[in-house]
Amino acid sequence: MIGIILLNLGGPDSLDAVRPFLYNLFSDRDIIRLGPAFMQKPIASLISRTRSKKTSALYKLIGGRSPIAEITDAQAKLLENAIKASGICDVKVYVGMRYWHPFIEDTALKMNKDGVKKVIALSLYPQYSVATTGSSVSAFEKAASNYGFQYFCAGTWFNDPLYIDALVEKIEAARTQFSEKPVLLFSAHSLPQKFIDEGDPYFNETKGTIAEVMKHIDMDWHLSFQSKSGPVKWLEPSTEEMLESLGAKCVKNLLVVPVSFVSDHIETLYEIDMLYADMAARLGINLKRAESLNTSEKFIKALCGIAVKNLEHMRWI
């Protein structure tokens, strides 16, 4: 039996889950190194304890939980149906999260119990980084080694034509909210600058995605980075800094595109929709956001194409 596992970040499914989710997140040295290795977990415990109250308050603003698990589950079901409907092969699509349920390790156990022998691991991070795809793939490979799966980890898909089409569709739909042409702001999840300095391709792949999108869009655009945390140098400019800059340039209409996210979670629902929208309003900017890809038909078609391409690569179909 062939299985496909969609790898993603995960998010707290209740307010009680916020603190342990933060602990899992900050325990991962692939994301950020907190002192020497032996101090990573003690420091992660301290951070999760001190930040949980404030972070829980933010989750309360978006319904008390992250929607990422249910969205990813819906993506998995639609992808499975799309592959089966194509008649190419019979597969079962699973979800494995890095920092909260369903954990990658638990999903690997379930696949084994279901009789899965061959697995395609597909990261839902379009642009590769060791802190995102790299960390998730590492966790999957470790779990897969326990069950003897024959597996293949799909490569980066930052410039996949169908993925680009799905992004363009969301941008074109969102621009109709403005009476005149807006400026585009691609807001990507930030990453410590040290990762880029050490050769991580995330920054270049993010620019590569934008370059492909802009072949279809006629608007001025900028790139900024959000969601930084910790006392290290992160990619610049931050989205807050960019908003200040655009306000100073008298930009009045701004369409924000969450370029590194394929589903809604706290970074879109709180940071962009609330925090940045309020900040923009104070600066005299009319800010709107392009919808996340979530379960859009074109995005599911893109995932299907990527999955099938990798199944063909392995000669499993």
C-alpha positions as a Python dict, from the first residue, in 0.01 Angstrom:
ca = {
    (1, 'M'): (0, 0, 0),
    (2, 'I'): (123, 350, -87),
    (3, 'G'): (95, 632, 163),
    (4, 'I'): (154, 1005, 128),
    (5, 'I'): (229, 1205, 441),
    (6, 'L'): (182, 1581, 439),
    (7, 'L'): (435, 1739, 674),
    (8, 'N'): (352, 2065, 846),
    (9, 'L'): (426, 2273, 1155),
    (10, 'G'): (118, 2200, 1362),
    (11, 'G'): (-44, 2434, 1611),
    (12, 'P'): (-214, 2423, 1953),
    (13, 'D'): (-565, 2280, 1927),
    (14, 'S'): (-671, 2436, 2259),
    (15, 'L'): (-548, 2701, 2500),
    (16, 'D'): (-413, 2424, 2725),
    (17, 'A'): (-195, 2310, 2437),
    (18, 'V'): (-20, 2646, 2391),
    (19, 'R'): (255, 2594, 2649),
    (20, 'P'): (353, 2239, 2543),
    (21, 'F'): (340, 2345, 2177),
    (22, 'L'): (580, 2631, 2248),
    (23, 'Y'): (808, 2394, 2437),
    (24, 'N'): (819, 2154, 2142),
    (25, 'L'): (887, 2443, 1905),
    (26, 'F'): (1171, 2598, 2102),
    (27, 'S'): (1323, 2259, 2179),
    (28, 'D'): (1406, 2217, 1810),
    (29, 'R'): (1764, 2332, 1743),
    (30, 'D'): (1691, 2327, 1370),
    (31, 'I'): (1480, 2641, 1425),
    (32, 'I'): (1690, 2830, 1678),
    (33, 'R'): (1986, 2730, 1891),
    (34, 'L'): (1941, 2831, 2252),
    (35, 'G'): (2283, 2812, 2410),
    (36, 'P'): (2478, 2485, 2410),
    (37, 'A'): (2287, 2170, 2313),
    (38, 'F'): (2245, 2045, 2670),
    (39, 'M'): (2070, 2373, 2761),
    (40, 'Q'): (1823, 2372, 2470),
    (41, 'K'): (1537, 2199, 2652),
    (42, 'P'): (1576, 2381, 2986),
    (43, 'I'): (1576, 2715, 2804),
    (44, 'A'): (1280, 2601, 2590),
    (45, 'S'): (1093, 2515, 2909),
    (46, 'L'): (1162, 2863, 3049),
    (47, 'I'): (1056, 3035, 2727),
    (48, 'S'): (736, 2832, 2697),
    (49, 'R'): (646, 2910, 3057),
    (50, 'T'): (710, 3283, 3026),
    (51, 'R'): (546, 3324, 2686),
    (52, 'S'): (244, 3098, 2722),
    (53, 'K'): (16, 3356, 2887),
    (54, 'K'): (74, 3620, 2619),
    (55, 'T'): (54, 3366, 2337),
    (56, 'S'): (-267, 3217, 2478),
    (57, 'A'): (-421, 3564, 2476),
    (58, 'L'): (-344, 3590, 2104),
    (59, 'Y'): (-497, 3251, 2032),
    (60, 'K'): (-809, 3363, 2216),
    (61, 'L'): (-843, 3637, 1954),
    (62, 'I'): (-860, 3378, 1674),
    (63, 'G'): (-1096, 3134, 1844),
    (64, 'G'): (-880, 2973, 2111),
    (65, 'R'): (-688, 2738, 1882),
    (66, 'S'): (-498, 2707, 1558),
    (67, 'P'): (-699, 2592, 1255),
    (68, 'I'): (-394, 2441, 1088),
    (69, 'A'): (-469, 2079, 1182),
    (70, 'E'): (-821, 2077, 1042),
    (71, 'I'): (-714, 2264, 729),
    (72, 'T'): (-426, 2024, 666),
    (73, 'D'): (-656, 1730, 729),
    (74, 'A'): (-899, 1869, 471),
    (75, 'Q'): (-611, 1917, 226),
    (76, 'A'): (-512, 1553, 281),
    (77, 'K'): (-863, 1423, 213),
    (78, 'L'): (-901, 1633, -102),
    (79, 'L'): (-558, 1527, -227),
    (80, 'E'): (-639, 1162, -168),
    (81, 'N'): (-968, 1199, -356),
    (82, 'A'): (-796, 1380, -643),
    (83, 'I'): (-533, 1109, -688),
    (84, 'K'): (-792, 832, -667),
    (85, 'A'): (-1022, 1013, -910),
    (86, 'S'): (-737, 1034, -1162),
    (87, 'G'): (-724, 655, -1168),
    (88, 'I'): (-346, 664, -1140),
    (89, 'C'): (-322, 461, -821),
    (90, 'D'): (-487, 389, -489),
    (91, 'V'): (-322, 584, -208),
    (92, 'K'): (-396, 695, 144),
    (93, 'V'): (-292, 1046, 247),
    (94, 'Y'): (-190, 1117, 605),
    (95, 'V'): (-96, 1426, 806),
    (96, 'G'): (215, 1451, 1023),
    (97, 'M'): (284, 1760, 1234),
    (98, 'R'): (621, 1861, 1373),
    (99, 'Y'): (523, 2027, 1701),
    (100, 'W'): (168, 1917, 1787),
    (101, 'H'): (-86, 1646, 1718),
    (102, 'P'): (-92, 1448, 1500),
    (103, 'F'): (281, 1415, 1549),
    (104, 'I'): (490, 1277, 1262),
    (105, 'E'): (600, 988, 1482),
    (106, 'D'): (240, 892, 1566),
    (107, 'T'): (138, 911, 1202),
    (108, 'A'): (425, 682, 1102),
    (109, 'L'): (298, 428, 1355),
    (110, 'K'): (-53, 455, 1211),
    (111, 'M'): (75, 406, 856),
    (112, 'N'): (256, 93, 965),
    (113, 'K'): (-59, -43, 1131),
    (114, 'D'): (-252, 32, 811),
    (115, 'G'): (-12, -180, 610),
    (116, 'V'): (161, 103, 425),
    (117, 'K'): (488, -12, 267),
    (118, 'K'): (581, 280, 41),
    (119, 'V'): (563, 646, 144),
    (120, 'I'): (601, 983, -26),
    (121, 'A'): (675, 1253, 231),
    (122, 'L'): (553, 1590, 104),
    (123, 'S'): (640, 1903, 299),
    (124, 'L'): (377, 2178, 292),
    (125, 'Y'): (648, 2445, 309),
    (126, 'P'): (685, 2562, -53),
    (127, 'Q'): (1026, 2721, 4),
    (128, 'Y'): (1288, 2493, 156),
    (129, 'S'): (1463, 2575, 480),
    (130, 'V'): (1647, 2348, 717),
    (131, 'A'): (1431, 2501, 993),
    (132, 'T'): (1103, 2395, 830),
    (133, 'T'): (1116, 2124, 564),
    (134, 'G'): (1456, 2007, 688),
    (135, 'S'): (1340, 1962, 1045),
    (136, 'S'): (1016, 1789, 944),
    (137, 'V'): (1186, 1555, 699),
    (138, 'S'): (1447, 1466, 960),
    (139, 'A'): (1172, 1374, 1207),
    (140, 'F'): (994, 1170, 940),
    (141, 'E'): (1307, 981, 837),
    (142, 'K'): (1381, 895, 1199),
    (143, 'A'): (1025, 767, 1249),
    (144, 'A'): (1022, 580, 915),
    (145, 'S'): (1339, 393, 1009),
    (146, 'N'): (1142, 219, 1284),
    (147, 'Y'): (909, 50, 1035),
    (148, 'G'): (1118, -27, 729),
    (149, 'F'): (918, 191, 491),
    (150, 'Q'): (1043, 238, 139),
    (151, 'Y'): (1014, 614, 116),
    (152, 'F'): (1102, 923, -81),
    (153, 'C'): (1094, 1283, 39),
    (154, 'A'): (960, 1521, -225),
    (155, 'G'): (1187, 1809, -315),
    (156, 'T'): (1119, 2180, -296),
    (157, 'W'): (833, 2316, -508),
    (158, 'F'): (871, 2693, -471),
    (159, 'N'): (834, 2747, -848),
    (160, 'D'): (588, 2471, -932),
    (161, 'P'): (365, 2614, -1210),
    (162, 'L'): (38, 2492, -1057),
    (163, 'Y'): (134, 2630, -716),
    (164, 'I'): (215, 2964, -880),
    (165, 'D'): (-124, 2956, -1057),
    (166, 'A'): (-296, 2901, -721),
    (167, 'L'): (-115, 3200, -569),
    (168, 'V'): (-192, 3422, -867),
    (169, 'E'): (-561, 3330, -844),
    (170, 'K'): (-575, 3443, -479),
    (171, 'I'): (-396, 3768, -557),
    (172, 'E'): (-621, 3849, -850),
    (173, 'A'): (-930, 3779, -640),
    (174, 'A'): (-805, 3998, -356),
    (175, 'R'): (-716, 4297, -574),
    (176, 'T'): (-1086, 4341, -657),
    (177, 'Q'): (-1130, 4471, -299),
    (178, 'F'): (-953, 4792, -404),
    (179, 'S'): (-1091, 5073, -617),
    (180, 'E'): (-743, 5135, -759),
    (181, 'K'): (-434, 4923, -810),
    (182, 'P'): (-272, 4837, -474),
    (183, 'V'): (92, 4778, -390),
    (184, 'L'): (177, 4413, -322),
    (185, 'L'): (357, 4313, -4),
    (186, 'F'): (478, 3954, 11),
    (187, 'S'): (511, 3872, 380),
    (188, 'A'): (717, 3560, 449),
    (189, 'H'): (795, 3387, 776),
    (190, 'S'): (1128, 3515, 901),
    (191, 'L'): (1441, 3309, 958),
    (192, 'P'): (1762, 3381, 1149),
    (193, 'Q'): (2007, 3553, 914),
    (194, 'K'): (2274, 3302, 1019),
    (195, 'F'): (2086, 3026, 835),
    (196, 'I'): (2107, 3219, 508),
    (197, 'D'): (2472, 3300, 568),
    (198, 'E'): (2536, 2926, 607),
    (199, 'G'): (2375, 2848, 273),
    (200, 'D'): (2007, 2790, 352),
    (201, 'P'): (1813, 2844, 23),
    (202, 'Y'): (1498, 2985, 184),
    (203, 'F'): (1558, 3350, 95),
    (204, 'N'): (1646, 3276, -268),
    (205, 'E'): (1353, 3036, -308),
    (206, 'T'): (1114, 3293, -162),
    (207, 'K'): (1239, 3546, -418),
    (208, 'G'): (1205, 3273, -681),
    (209, 'T'): (838, 3222, -595),
    (210, 'I'): (775, 3596, -618),
    (211, 'A'): (957, 3618, -952),
    (212, 'E'): (726, 3352, -1098),
    (213, 'V'): (414, 3516, -955),
    (214, 'M'): (510, 3857, -1092),
    (215, 'K'): (525, 3718, -1445),
    (216, 'H'): (144, 3716, -1421),
    (217, 'I'): (82, 4027, -1207),
    (218, 'D'): (127, 4395, -1297),
    (219, 'M'): (178, 4569, -962),
    (220, 'D'): (460, 4722, -763),
    (221, 'W'): (577, 4483, -494),
    (222, 'H'): (792, 4446, -184),
    (223, 'L'): (911, 4159, 36),
    (224, 'S'): (920, 4158, 416),
    (225, 'F'): (946, 3905, 697),
    (226, 'Q'): (727, 3837, 998),
    (227, 'S'): (711, 3625, 1313),
    (228, 'K'): (1068, 3658, 1435),
    (229, 'S'): (1147, 3556, 1790),
    (230, 'G'): (1460, 3531, 1999),
    (231, 'P'): (1769, 3751, 2047),
    (232, 'V'): (1940, 3680, 1713),
    (233, 'K'): (1955, 3873, 1386),
    (234, 'W'): (1662, 3780, 1160),
    (235, 'L'): (1591, 3843, 794),
    (236, 'E'): (1507, 4204, 712),
    (237, 'P'): (1309, 4412, 662),
    (238, 'S'): (1045, 4304, 911),
    (239, 'T'): (685, 4350, 803),
    (240, 'E'): (644, 4615, 1073),
    (241, 'E'): (941, 4809, 934),
    (242, 'M'): (807, 4775, 581),
    (243, 'L'): (468, 4913, 683),
    (244, 'E'): (639, 5215, 838),
    (245, 'S'): (840, 5265, 518),
    (246, 'L'): (537, 5235, 291),
    (247, 'G'): (340, 5473, 511),
    (248, 'A'): (621, 5727, 483),
    (249, 'K'): (601, 5690, 104),
    (250, 'C'): (226, 5765, 119),
    (251, 'V'): (118, 5423, -5),
    (252, 'K'): (-259, 5413, 45),
    (253, 'N'): (-361, 5066, -71),
    (254, 'L'): (-168, 4756, 25),
    (255, 'L'): (-239, 4392, -57),
    (256, 'V'): (-49, 4152, 169),
    (257, 'V'): (30, 3805, 36),
    (258, 'P'): (135, 3542, 295),
    (259, 'V'): (385, 3387, 55),
    (260, 'S'): (541, 3119, 276),
    (261, 'F'): (215, 2992, 427),
    (262, 'V'): (-27, 2752, 253),
    (263, 'S'): (-292, 2753, 527),
    (264, 'D'): (-430, 2993, 783),
    (265, 'H'): (-282, 2997, 1130),
    (266, 'I'): (-185, 3259, 1387),
    (267, 'E'): (56, 3434, 1149),
    (268, 'T'): (-224, 3514, 906),
    (269, 'L'): (-528, 3537, 1132),
    (270, 'Y'): (-368, 3743, 1407),
    (271, 'E'): (-44, 3898, 1282),
    (272, 'I'): (-162, 4008, 938),
    (273, 'D'): (-537, 4040, 985),
    (274, 'M'): (-524, 4213, 1322),
    (275, 'L'): (-178, 4338, 1424),
    (276, 'Y'): (-59, 4462, 1084),
    (277, 'A'): (-403, 4576, 972),
    (278, 'D'): (-432, 4797, 1282),
    (279, 'M'): (-80, 4929, 1234),
    (280, 'A'): (-150, 5004, 867),
    (281, 'A'): (-470, 5188, 955),
    (282, 'R'): (-277, 5414, 1193),
    (283, 'L'): (-37, 5487, 907),
    (284, 'G'): (-322, 5573, 670),
    (285, 'I'): (-286, 5252, 471),
    (286, 'N'): (-584, 5047, 354),
    (287, 'L'): (-450, 4693, 409),
    (288, 'K'): (-617, 4379, 275),
    (289, 'R'): (-487, 4022, 268),
    (290, 'A'): (-499, 3768, -10),
    (291, 'E'): (-670, 3453, 111),
    (292, 'S'): (-446, 3167, 211),
    (293, 'L'): (-440, 2875, -29),
    (294, 'N'): (-606, 2641, 223),
    (295, 'T'): (-827, 2402, 20),
    (296, 'S'): (-852, 2599, -303),
    (297, 'E'): (-915, 2379, -605),
    (298, 'K'): (-602, 2502, -782),
    (299, 'F'): (-385, 2436, -479),
    (300, 'I'): (-514, 2081, -440),
    (301, 'K'): (-443, 2034, -810),
    (302, 'A'): (-89, 2157, -746),
    (303, 'L'): (-39, 1914, -458),
    (304, 'C'): (-176, 1634, -674),
    (305, 'G'): (69, 1716, -952),
    (306, 'I'): (363, 1727, -709),
    (307, 'A'): (262, 1396, -548),
    (308, 'V'): (213, 1219, -881),
    (309, 'K'): (547, 1351, -1011),
    (310, 'N'): (722, 1197, -711),
    (311, 'L'): (530, 869, -742),
    (312, 'E'): (644, 853, -1104),
    (313, 'H'): (1000, 934, -1000),
    (314, 'M'): (997, 632, -771),
    (315, 'R'): (831, 422, -1045),
    (316, 'W'): (554, 329, -808),
    (317, 'I'): (293, 409, -1073),
}
